[in-house]
Amino acid sequence: MADVTELFIIMLLIASAAFAPLGYFIYKYTKKNGEPFGEIEPHGDSHSFVNDLAETAIHFIKSRLGKK
């Protein structure tokens, strides 16, 4: 009977370790009115050097293809 109790406790520890990240995510998600990571900015609203460079390259290629 001690083996069954020992196995039960070990399995309970493994299960709690496996489901701890899920519980943490649920806790964070319900904490801030459905926003698990707080206030985030939508994609496309922020300017960056890479986005500006890509837009410049796209406009350059479109202008070159439009002239031919």
PDB file of N, CA, C and O in Angstrom:
ATOM      1  N   MET A   1       0.823  -1.190   0.000  1.00  0.00           N
ATOM      2  CA  MET A   1       0.000   0.000   0.000  1.00  0.00           C
ATOM      3  C   MET A   1       0.874   1.264   0.000  1.00  0.00           C
ATOM      4  O   MET A   1       0.476   2.291  -0.551  1.00  0.00           O
ATOM      5  N   ALA A   2       2.024   1.194   0.596  1.00  0.00           N
ATOM      6  CA  ALA A   2       2.920   2.346   0.635  1.00  0.00           C
ATOM      7  C   ALA A   2       3.425   2.682  -0.761  1.00  0.00           C
ATOM      8  O   ALA A   2       3.659   3.850  -1.069  1.00  0.00           O
ATOM      9  N   ASP A   3       3.597   1.659  -1.620  1.00  0.00           N
ATOM     10  CA  ASP A   3       4.063   1.907  -2.978  1.00  0.00           C
ATOM     11  C   ASP A   3       3.025   2.698  -3.775  1.00  0.00           C
ATOM     12  O   ASP A   3       3.381   3.587  -4.549  1.00  0.00           O
ATOM     13  N   VAL A   4       1.763   2.383  -3.591  1.00  0.00           N
ATOM     14  CA  VAL A   4       0.697   3.085  -4.312  1.00  0.00           C
ATOM     15  C   VAL A   4       0.627   4.545  -3.852  1.00  0.00           C
ATOM     16  O   VAL A   4       0.471   5.443  -4.678  1.00  0.00           O
ATOM     17  N   THR A   5       0.737   4.782  -2.578  1.00  0.00           N
ATOM     18  CA  THR A   5       0.709   6.146  -2.041  1.00  0.00           C
ATOM     19  C   THR A   5       1.915   6.932  -2.527  1.00  0.00           C
ATOM     20  O   THR A   5       1.795   8.101  -2.892  1.00  0.00           O
ATOM     21  N   GLU A   6       3.061   6.300  -2.531  1.00  0.00           N
ATOM     22  CA  GLU A   6       4.277   6.943  -3.010  1.00  0.00           C
ATOM     23  C   GLU A   6       4.151   7.302  -4.485  1.00  0.00           C
ATOM     24  O   GLU A   6       4.519   8.406  -4.886  1.00  0.00           O
ATOM     25  N   LEU A   7       3.644   6.397  -5.284  1.00  0.00           N
ATOM     26  CA  LEU A   7       3.444   6.633  -6.708  1.00  0.00           C
ATOM     27  C   LEU A   7       2.436   7.755  -6.936  1.00  0.00           C
ATOM     28  O   LEU A   7       2.624   8.586  -7.825  1.00  0.00           O
ATOM     29  N   PHE A   8       1.371   7.787  -6.142  1.00  0.00           N
ATOM     30  CA  PHE A   8       0.361   8.831  -6.258  1.00  0.00           C
ATOM     31  C   PHE A   8       0.968  10.209  -5.976  1.00  0.00           C
ATOM     32  O   PHE A   8       0.686  11.167  -6.695  1.00  0.00           O
ATOM     33  N   ILE A   9       1.776  10.310  -4.966  1.00  0.00           N
ATOM     34  CA  ILE A   9       2.392  11.595  -4.617  1.00  0.00           C
ATOM     35  C   ILE A   9       3.368  12.045  -5.698  1.00  0.00           C
ATOM     36  O   ILE A   9       3.413  13.224  -6.048  1.00  0.00           O
ATOM     37  N   ILE A  10       4.145  11.112  -6.224  1.00  0.00           N
ATOM     38  CA  ILE A  10       5.091  11.450  -7.291  1.00  0.00           C
ATOM     39  C   ILE A  10       4.349  11.909  -8.545  1.00  0.00           C
ATOM     40  O   ILE A  10       4.742  12.891  -9.175  1.00  0.00           O
ATOM     41  N   MET A  11       3.290  11.211  -8.904  1.00  0.00           N
ATOM     42  CA  MET A  11       2.510  11.601 -10.082  1.00  0.00           C
ATOM     43  C   MET A  11       1.813  12.948  -9.872  1.00  0.00           C
ATOM     44  O   MET A  11       1.676  13.726 -10.816  1.00  0.00           O
ATOM     45  N   LEU A  12       1.376  13.223  -8.657  1.00  0.00           N
ATOM     46  CA  LEU A  12       0.761  14.503  -8.345  1.00  0.00           C
ATOM     47  C   LEU A  12       1.771  15.647  -8.496  1.00  0.00           C
ATOM     48  O   LEU A  12       1.427  16.720  -8.992  1.00  0.00           O
ATOM     49  N   LEU A  13       3.004  15.416  -8.071  1.00  0.00           N
ATOM     50  CA  LEU A  13       4.053  16.425  -8.228  1.00  0.00           C
ATOM     51  C   LEU A  13       4.381  16.668  -9.699  1.00  0.00           C
ATOM     52  O   LEU A  13       4.569  17.811 -10.116  1.00  0.00           O
ATOM     53  N   ILE A  14       4.450  15.602 -10.477  1.00  0.00           N
ATOM     54  CA  ILE A  14       4.745  15.738 -11.912  1.00  0.00           C
ATOM     55  C   ILE A  14       3.612  16.475 -12.618  1.00  0.00           C
ATOM     56  O   ILE A  14       3.860  17.337 -13.462  1.00  0.00           O
ATOM     57  N   ALA A  15       2.371  16.139 -12.276  1.00  0.00           N
ATOM     58  CA  ALA A  15       1.224  16.799 -12.903  1.00  0.00           C
ATOM     59  C   ALA A  15       1.156  18.280 -12.537  1.00  0.00           C
ATOM     60  O   ALA A  15       0.830  19.115 -13.381  1.00  0.00           O
ATOM     61  N   SER A  16       1.458  18.599 -11.301  1.00  0.00           N
ATOM     62  CA  SER A  16       1.416  20.008 -10.904  1.00  0.00           C
ATOM     63  C   SER A  16       2.521  20.800 -11.604  1.00  0.00           C
ATOM     64  O   SER A  16       2.317  21.960 -11.961  1.00  0.00           O
ATOM     65  N   ALA A  17       3.677  20.190 -11.800  1.00  0.00           N
ATOM     66  CA  ALA A  17       4.757  20.866 -12.522  1.00  0.00           C
ATOM     67  C   ALA A  17       4.403  21.029 -14.006  1.00  0.00           C
ATOM     68  O   ALA A  17       4.768  22.027 -14.628  1.00  0.00           O
ATOM     69  N   ALA A  18       3.693  20.047 -14.567  1.00  0.00           N
ATOM     70  CA  ALA A  18       3.346  20.114 -15.982  1.00  0.00           C
ATOM     71  C   ALA A  18       2.268  21.163 -16.255  1.00  0.00           C
ATOM     72  O   ALA A  18       2.293  21.811 -17.301  1.00  0.00           O
ATOM     73  N   PHE A  19       1.330  21.337 -15.336  1.00  0.00           N
ATOM     74  CA  PHE A  19       0.227  22.260 -15.564  1.00  0.00           C
ATOM     75  C   PHE A  19       0.434  23.628 -14.924  1.00  0.00           C
ATOM     76  O   PHE A  19      -0.447  24.482 -15.018  1.00  0.00           O
ATOM     77  N   ALA A  20       1.548  23.854 -14.291  1.00  0.00           N
ATOM     78  CA  ALA A  20       1.820  25.150 -13.675  1.00  0.00           C
ATOM     79  C   ALA A  20       1.868  26.289 -14.700  1.00  0.00           C
ATOM     80  O   ALA A  20       1.306  27.349 -14.426  1.00  0.00           O
ATOM     81  N   PRO A  21       2.512  26.125 -15.870  1.00  0.00           N
ATOM     82  CA  PRO A  21       2.501  27.220 -16.848  1.00  0.00           C
ATOM     83  C   PRO A  21       1.096  27.559 -17.341  1.00  0.00           C
ATOM     84  O   PRO A  21       0.785  28.728 -17.569  1.00  0.00           O
ATOM     85  N   LEU A  22       0.259  26.562 -17.505  1.00  0.00           N
ATOM     86  CA  LEU A  22      -1.117  26.810 -17.931  1.00  0.00           C
ATOM     87  C   LEU A  22      -1.873  27.604 -16.866  1.00  0.00           C
ATOM     88  O   LEU A  22      -2.597  28.544 -17.192  1.00  0.00           O
ATOM     89  N   GLY A  23      -1.712  27.239 -15.631  1.00  0.00           N
ATOM     90  CA  GLY A  23      -2.360  27.965 -14.547  1.00  0.00           C
ATOM     91  C   GLY A  23      -1.870  29.390 -14.445  1.00  0.00           C
ATOM     92  O   GLY A  23      -2.654  30.301 -14.177  1.00  0.00           O
ATOM     93  N   TYR A  24      -0.584  29.595 -14.655  1.00  0.00           N
ATOM     94  CA  TYR A  24      -0.020  30.943 -14.606  1.00  0.00           C
ATOM     95  C   TYR A  24      -0.578  31.803 -15.732  1.00  0.00           C
ATOM     96  O   TYR A  24      -0.903  32.972 -15.523  1.00  0.00           O
ATOM     97  N   PHE A  25      -0.691  31.222 -16.934  1.00  0.00           N
ATOM     98  CA  PHE A  25      -1.235  31.965 -18.064  1.00  0.00           C
ATOM     99  C   PHE A  25      -2.696  32.331 -17.813  1.00  0.00           C
ATOM    100  O   PHE A  25      -3.102  33.458 -18.095  1.00  0.00           O
ATOM    101  N   ILE A  26      -3.481  31.410 -17.296  1.00  0.00           N
ATOM    102  CA  ILE A  26      -4.885  31.697 -16.989  1.00  0.00           C
ATOM    103  C   ILE A  26      -4.976  32.791 -15.931  1.00  0.00           C
ATOM    104  O   ILE A  26      -5.830  33.673 -16.029  1.00  0.00           O
ATOM    105  N   TYR A  27      -4.123  32.746 -14.938  1.00  0.00           N
ATOM    106  CA  TYR A  27      -4.100  33.766 -13.892  1.00  0.00           C
ATOM    107  C   TYR A  27      -3.787  35.138 -14.492  1.00  0.00           C
ATOM    108  O   TYR A  27      -4.465  36.117 -14.181  1.00  0.00           O
ATOM    109  N   LYS A  28      -2.771  35.216 -15.345  1.00  0.00           N
ATOM    110  CA  LYS A  28      -2.404  36.485 -15.954  1.00  0.00           C
ATOM    111  C   LYS A  28      -3.486  36.979 -16.912  1.00  0.00           C
ATOM    112  O   LYS A  28      -3.725  38.183 -17.015  1.00  0.00           O
ATOM    113  N   TYR A  29      -4.136  36.059 -17.608  1.00  0.00           N
ATOM    114  CA  TYR A  29      -5.159  36.429 -18.589  1.00  0.00           C
ATOM    115  C   TYR A  29      -6.379  37.023 -17.898  1.00  0.00           C
ATOM    116  O   TYR A  29      -6.957  37.990 -18.396  1.00  0.00           O
ATOM    117  N   THR A  30      -6.771  36.478 -16.789  1.00  0.00           N
ATOM    118  CA  THR A  30      -7.956  36.980 -16.093  1.00  0.00           C
ATOM    119  C   THR A  30      -7.635  38.184 -15.216  1.00  0.00           C
ATOM    120  O   THR A  30      -8.549  38.868 -14.755  1.00  0.00           O
ATOM    121  N   LYS A  31      -6.384  38.447 -14.983  1.00  0.00           N
ATOM    122  CA  LYS A  31      -5.996  39.533 -14.097  1.00  0.00           C
ATOM    123  C   LYS A  31      -6.236  40.908 -14.718  1.00  0.00           C
ATOM    124  O   LYS A  31      -6.668  41.826 -14.020  1.00  0.00           O
ATOM    125  N   LYS A  32      -5.969  41.070 -16.004  1.00  0.00           N
ATOM    126  CA  LYS A  32      -6.032  42.384 -16.645  1.00  0.00           C
ATOM    127  C   LYS A  32      -7.137  42.457 -17.692  1.00  0.00           C
ATOM    128  O   LYS A  32      -6.898  42.936 -18.801  1.00  0.00           O
ATOM    129  N   ASN A  33      -8.323  42.000 -17.369  1.00  0.00           N
ATOM    130  CA  ASN A  33      -9.496  42.108 -18.249  1.00  0.00           C
ATOM    131  C   ASN A  33      -9.261  41.502 -19.635  1.00  0.00           C
ATOM    132  O   ASN A  33      -9.577  42.126 -20.649  1.00  0.00           O
ATOM    133  N   GLY A  34      -8.726  40.328 -19.677  1.00  0.00           N
ATOM    134  CA  GLY A  34      -8.532  39.640 -20.945  1.00  0.00           C
ATOM    135  C   GLY A  34      -7.299  40.044 -21.702  1.00  0.00           C
ATOM    136  O   GLY A  34      -7.166  39.686 -22.873  1.00  0.00           O
ATOM    137  N   GLU A  35      -6.395  40.766 -21.098  1.00  0.00           N
ATOM    138  CA  GLU A  35      -5.148  41.143 -21.749  1.00  0.00           C
ATOM    139  C   GLU A  35      -4.004  40.475 -20.997  1.00  0.00           C
ATOM    140  O   GLU A  35      -3.528  41.013 -19.997  1.00  0.00           O
ATOM    141  N   PRO A  36      -3.557  39.313 -21.460  1.00  0.00           N
ATOM    142  CA  PRO A  36      -2.583  38.552 -20.683  1.00  0.00           C
ATOM    143  C   PRO A  36      -1.229  39.232 -20.558  1.00  0.00           C
ATOM    144  O   PRO A  36      -0.501  38.974 -19.600  1.00  0.00           O
ATOM    145  N   PHE A  37      -0.880  40.084 -21.491  1.00  0.00           N
ATOM    146  CA  PHE A  37       0.433  40.698 -21.461  1.00  0.00           C
ATOM    147  C   PHE A  37       0.357  42.201 -21.295  1.00  0.00           C
ATOM    148  O   PHE A  37       1.309  42.907 -21.629  1.00  0.00           O
ATOM    149  N   GLY A  38      -0.747  42.702 -20.789  1.00  0.00           N
ATOM    150  CA  GLY A  38      -0.898  44.133 -20.571  1.00  0.00           C
ATOM    151  C   GLY A  38      -1.232  44.864 -21.856  1.00  0.00           C
ATOM    152  O   GLY A  38      -1.756  44.270 -22.798  1.00  0.00           O
ATOM    153  N   GLU A  39      -0.934  46.128 -21.894  1.00  0.00           N
ATOM    154  CA  GLU A  39      -1.199  46.940 -23.078  1.00  0.00           C
ATOM    155  C   GLU A  39      -0.154  46.653 -24.142  1.00  0.00           C
ATOM    156  O   GLU A  39       1.045  46.820 -23.918  1.00  0.00           O
ATOM    157  N   ILE A  40      -0.624  46.222 -25.296  1.00  0.00           N
ATOM    158  CA  ILE A  40       0.294  45.986 -26.409  1.00  0.00           C
ATOM    159  C   ILE A  40      -0.148  46.842 -27.586  1.00  0.00           C
ATOM    160  O   ILE A  40      -1.334  47.132 -27.746  1.00  0.00           O
ATOM    161  N   GLU A  41       0.796  47.236 -28.391  1.00  0.00           N
ATOM    162  CA  GLU A  41       0.500  48.066 -29.547  1.00  0.00           C
ATOM    163  C   GLU A  41       0.225  47.156 -30.739  1.00  0.00           C
ATOM    164  O   GLU A  41       0.969  46.200 -30.963  1.00  0.00           O
ATOM    165  N   PRO A  42      -0.823  47.430 -31.505  1.00  0.00           N
ATOM    166  CA  PRO A  42      -1.109  46.601 -32.674  1.00  0.00           C
ATOM    167  C   PRO A  42       0.014  46.670 -33.701  1.00  0.00           C
ATOM    168  O   PRO A  42       0.742  47.660 -33.778  1.00  0.00           O
ATOM    169  N   HIS A  43       0.143  45.629 -34.470  1.00  0.00           N
ATOM    170  CA  HIS A  43       1.197  45.591 -35.483  1.00  0.00           C
ATOM    171  C   HIS A  43       0.921  46.611 -36.574  1.00  0.00           C
ATOM    172  O   HIS A  43      -0.229  46.836 -36.953  1.00  0.00           O
ATOM    173  N   GLY A  44       1.960  47.212 -37.065  1.00  0.00           N
ATOM    174  CA  GLY A  44       1.843  48.147 -38.164  1.00  0.00           C
ATOM    175  C   GLY A  44       1.749  49.592 -37.729  1.00  0.00           C
ATOM    176  O   GLY A  44       1.875  50.480 -38.573  1.00  0.00           O
ATOM    177  N   ASP A  45       1.536  49.871 -36.468  1.00  0.00           N
ATOM    178  CA  ASP A  45       1.408  51.248 -36.019  1.00  0.00           C
ATOM    179  C   ASP A  45       2.754  51.887 -35.689  1.00  0.00           C
ATOM    180  O   ASP A  45       2.879  53.111 -35.724  1.00  0.00           O
ATOM    181  N   SER A  46       3.738  51.093 -35.377  1.00  0.00           N
ATOM    182  CA  SER A  46       5.026  51.648 -34.989  1.00  0.00           C
ATOM    183  C   SER A  46       5.957  51.717 -36.198  1.00  0.00           C
ATOM    184  O   SER A  46       5.978  50.821 -37.042  1.00  0.00           O
ATOM    185  N   HIS A  47       6.718  52.797 -36.258  1.00  0.00           N
ATOM    186  CA  HIS A  47       7.668  52.966 -37.360  1.00  0.00           C
ATOM    187  C   HIS A  47       9.025  52.425 -36.941  1.00  0.00           C
ATOM    188  O   HIS A  47       9.445  52.566 -35.793  1.00  0.00           O
ATOM    189  N   SER A  48       9.693  51.808 -37.895  1.00  0.00           N
ATOM    190  CA  SER A  48      11.037  51.325 -37.626  1.00  0.00           C
ATOM    191  C   SER A  48      11.881  51.533 -38.874  1.00  0.00           C
ATOM    192  O   SER A  48      11.359  51.753 -39.967  1.00  0.00           O
ATOM    193  N   PHE A  49      13.165  51.461 -38.695  1.00  0.00           N
ATOM    194  CA  PHE A  49      14.090  51.646 -39.812  1.00  0.00           C
ATOM    195  C   PHE A  49      13.900  50.562 -40.863  1.00  0.00           C
ATOM    196  O   PHE A  49      13.957  50.841 -42.060  1.00  0.00           O
ATOM    197  N   VAL A  50      13.677  49.342 -40.429  1.00  0.00           N
ATOM    198  CA  VAL A  50      13.521  48.226 -41.368  1.00  0.00           C
ATOM    199  C   VAL A  50      12.250  48.392 -42.185  1.00  0.00           C
ATOM    200  O   VAL A  50      12.262  48.153 -43.393  1.00  0.00           O
ATOM    201  N   ASN A  51      11.138  48.803 -41.544  1.00  0.00           N
ATOM    202  CA  ASN A  51       9.890  49.017 -42.279  1.00  0.00           C
ATOM    203  C   ASN A  51      10.030  50.151 -43.284  1.00  0.00           C
ATOM    204  O   ASN A  51       9.550  50.044 -44.412  1.00  0.00           O
ATOM    205  N   ASP A  52      10.681  51.235 -42.884  1.00  0.00           N
ATOM    206  CA  ASP A  52      10.888  52.358 -43.799  1.00  0.00           C
ATOM    207  C   ASP A  52      11.767  51.958 -44.974  1.00  0.00           C
ATOM    208  O   ASP A  52      11.512  52.355 -46.110  1.00  0.00           O
ATOM    209  N   LEU A  53      12.796  51.176 -44.702  1.00  0.00           N
ATOM    210  CA  LEU A  53      13.683  50.711 -45.770  1.00  0.00           C
ATOM    211  C   LEU A  53      12.936  49.793 -46.737  1.00  0.00           C
ATOM    212  O   LEU A  53      13.125  49.889 -47.949  1.00  0.00           O
ATOM    213  N   ALA A  54      12.101  48.915 -46.218  1.00  0.00           N
ATOM    214  CA  ALA A  54      11.329  48.015 -47.072  1.00  0.00           C
ATOM    215  C   ALA A  54      10.331  48.803 -47.925  1.00  0.00           C
ATOM    216  O   ALA A  54      10.167  48.506 -49.109  1.00  0.00           O
ATOM    217  N   GLU A  55       9.672  49.789 -47.348  1.00  0.00           N
ATOM    218  CA  GLU A  55       8.735  50.603 -48.122  1.00  0.00           C
ATOM    219  C   GLU A  55       9.454  51.376 -49.217  1.00  0.00           C
ATOM    220  O   GLU A  55       8.940  51.496 -50.329  1.00  0.00           O
ATOM    221  N   THR A  56      10.631  51.900 -48.917  1.00  0.00           N
ATOM    222  CA  THR A  56      11.412  52.620 -49.917  1.00  0.00           C
ATOM    223  C   THR A  56      11.814  51.688 -51.058  1.00  0.00           C
ATOM    224  O   THR A  56      11.742  52.070 -52.226  1.00  0.00           O
ATOM    225  N   ALA A  57      12.232  50.482 -50.729  1.00  0.00           N
ATOM    226  CA  ALA A  57      12.622  49.519 -51.762  1.00  0.00           C
ATOM    227  C   ALA A  57      11.424  49.117 -52.618  1.00  0.00           C
ATOM    228  O   ALA A  57      11.554  48.987 -53.835  1.00  0.00           O
ATOM    229  N   ILE A  58      10.274  48.920 -52.006  1.00  0.00           N
ATOM    230  CA  ILE A  58       9.069  48.542 -52.768  1.00  0.00           C
ATOM    231  C   ILE A  58       8.660  49.669 -53.708  1.00  0.00           C
ATOM    232  O   ILE A  58       8.336  49.411 -54.867  1.00  0.00           O
ATOM    233  N   HIS A  59       8.667  50.911 -53.235  1.00  0.00           N
ATOM    234  CA  HIS A  59       8.304  52.038 -54.095  1.00  0.00           C
ATOM    235  C   HIS A  59       9.318  52.218 -55.227  1.00  0.00           C
ATOM    236  O   HIS A  59       8.943  52.586 -56.341  1.00  0.00           O
ATOM    237  N   PHE A  60      10.597  51.963 -54.950  1.00  0.00           N
ATOM    238  CA  PHE A  60      11.624  52.068 -55.979  1.00  0.00           C
ATOM    239  C   PHE A  60      11.398  51.024 -57.068  1.00  0.00           C
ATOM    240  O   PHE A  60      11.476  51.338 -58.256  1.00  0.00           O
ATOM    241  N   ILE A  61      11.121  49.797 -56.671  1.00  0.00           N
ATOM    242  CA  ILE A  61      10.894  48.724 -57.652  1.00  0.00           C
ATOM    243  C   ILE A  61       9.623  48.986 -58.447  1.00  0.00           C
ATOM    244  O   ILE A  61       9.596  48.761 -59.657  1.00  0.00           O
ATOM    245  N   LYS A  62       8.574  49.456 -57.787  1.00  0.00           N
ATOM    246  CA  LYS A  62       7.330  49.769 -58.497  1.00  0.00           C
ATOM    247  C   LYS A  62       7.536  50.899 -59.501  1.00  0.00           C
ATOM    248  O   LYS A  62       6.981  50.865 -60.600  1.00  0.00           O
ATOM    249  N   SER A  63       8.316  51.879 -59.134  1.00  0.00           N
ATOM    250  CA  SER A  63       8.556  52.982 -60.063  1.00  0.00           C
ATOM    251  C   SER A  63       9.375  52.533 -61.261  1.00  0.00           C
ATOM    252  O   SER A  63       9.144  52.992 -62.380  1.00  0.00           O
ATOM    253  N   ARG A  64      10.339  51.633 -61.033  1.00  0.00           N
ATOM    254  CA  ARG A  64      11.155  51.120 -62.135  1.00  0.00           C
ATOM    255  C   ARG A  64      10.329  50.225 -63.066  1.00  0.00           C
ATOM    256  O   ARG A  64      10.502  50.283 -64.283  1.00  0.00           O
ATOM    257  N   LEU A  65       9.458  49.421 -62.523  1.00  0.00           N
ATOM    258  CA  LEU A  65       8.622  48.550 -63.345  1.00  0.00           C
ATOM    259  C   LEU A  65       7.547  49.349 -64.068  1.00  0.00           C
ATOM    260  O   LEU A  65       7.126  48.965 -65.158  1.00  0.00           O
ATOM    261  N   GLY A  66       7.104  50.437 -63.488  1.00  0.00           N
ATOM    262  CA  GLY A  66       6.075  51.279 -64.115  1.00  0.00           C
ATOM    263  C   GLY A  66       6.575  52.069 -65.292  1.00  0.00           C
ATOM    264  O   GLY A  66       5.789  52.404 -66.178  1.00  0.00           O
ATOM    265  N   LYS A  67       7.858  52.382 -65.336  1.00  0.00           N
ATOM    266  CA  LYS A  67       8.432  53.168 -66.436  1.00  0.00           C
ATOM    267  C   LYS A  67       8.603  52.346 -67.706  1.00  0.00           C
ATOM    268  O   LYS A  67       8.596  52.895 -68.807  1.00  0.00           O
ATOM    269  N   LYS A  68       8.759  51.027 -67.557  1.00  0.00           N
ATOM    270  CA  LYS A  68       9.037  50.193 -68.733  1.00  0.00           C
ATOM    271  C   LYS A  68       7.803  49.927 -69.477  1.00  0.00           C
ATOM    272  O   LYS A  68       7.835  49.242 -70.500  1.00  0.00           O
TER     273      LYS A  68
END
